[in-house]
Amino acid sequence: MSWAYRILFPLLLIPALPYYVWRMLRRGGYGSGFAQRLGFFPEVGPKTPGKRRFWIQAVSVGEIEAIGPLLRQLKASGTAEIILTTTTSTGYRLAQERYGDVAARIGLFPADLWPCSALAWRRIRPDAAILVEGELWPEHLAQARARGVPAYLVNGRISDKSFARHRRFRKLSAYVLAHFRLIAAGSEEDVRRFGELGFRATLTGNIKFDVASDAPMGAAERAQLRADLGFGADPRTVVLLGSSTWQGEETLLIRQVRERRAAGQDVRLLLVPRHSERRAEVAAEASASGLAWHQRSTGGPVAPADTIIHLADTTGELRRLTRAADLAFCGKSLAPHEGGQTPIECAAAGVAIVYGPRMSNFRDICRGLEKAKAACRAEDAASLEAKIALLCADEATRAEMGRNGATWHQGNRGATERTLALLLDGQSAR
């Protein structure tokens, strides 16, 4: 099977190369360290006696954020040396900013092609390989097996689309999943799906609960943050957050702000697009709205006091900025998008939450939030706008939802400790 993949994958990759090259050029930053993508990882040096070398791969910003507590606790154990890689340029920058004091080396993940992967493996020489969430790289895993290196999947999840592909290509799925010594799953639904595919997964919980560990901000700090965003100090002002929004969702939120303000409510919009490379497109919408707006990447973190729309088109700030909001909309949850963006940080911050019907990647989490009365699900764009309008006008309900979300979040923490225990124990869970 590994040789079939090695032959077929490059052939299948060729037709898709123009798209990937276009996307890399659009996002920018891929020229830096490009040799590492071909396997030329910087020499790591000899291993530290008494420590296992863990190669941890987290594809992008979300995964880089998620593994923070795990990385720090792994290092604090005193038994691990960490080599951290990521795939995207934004993830690479964030990893360097956040974990320079944790990882022995931070680099870029090699293309999953035999020569590239083999070269990187010869240079890194790990004692254990960890993949995060939905990453399944057949060549990477084959290299681990060939060297007798255990592979682990942490915060493992299978989205609806991925599950359909796994069931359709069962032999390939079984081949890939069989490489893992341990699958630590983020939810009961993920455990069930891995089980249906023939593999046992251990329920550890979602490590993202431990990332968003900050309590809601104190009143003084929150007031200062809102003032810096340009939203003033009036406690009656309602700050609506567009959390990791996708195309079309910004249009809806801007329209809602215009309508709420026309109805006499002081509603402001903190807009955080999922992909910062869309900044020009989103900035054009903000400008066309006729409302006073500020662009964080060009105007800086402190905005004029009359700002109505604050476009936060920067990387790695969402968790802190969320704490300025009164109501948050989770992006990628309205058609034609699918999957949703995490609502966990909003709940941790004590912010009331709304989202559309397409939160399939967070189905269990949304079910828990709704049961706790911390979030509202809308069936379509029209009903979403109606819910936003109602919540903007209802301070008491927003506050109750926020308290419920913070309580729910605190009750779900601890996944990092459970995952770490399994990794250090090195036991087989299959």
Secondary structure, DSSP 8 states (H G I E B T S, - for coil): -HHHHHHHHHHHHHHHHHHHHHHHHHH---STTHHHHTT------S--TT-EEEEEE--SHHHHHHTHHHHHHHHHTTSEEEEEEESSHHHHHHHHHHHTTT-SEEEE---SSHHHHHHHHHHH--SEEEEETT---HHHHHHHHHTT--EEEEEE---HHHHHHHHHTHHHHHHHHTTEEEEEESSHHHHHHHHHTT---EE---THHHHS------HHHHHHHHHHTT--S-TT-EEEEEEEE-TTHHHHHHHHHHHHHHTT--EEEEEEES-GGGHHHHHHHHHHTTS-EEEHHHH-S---TT-SEEE---SS-HHHHHTT-SEEEESS-STT--S----HHHHHTT-EEEE-S--GGGHHHHHHHHHTT-EEE-SSHHHHHHHHHHHHT-HHHHHHHHHHHHHHHHTT--HHHHHHHHHHHT----
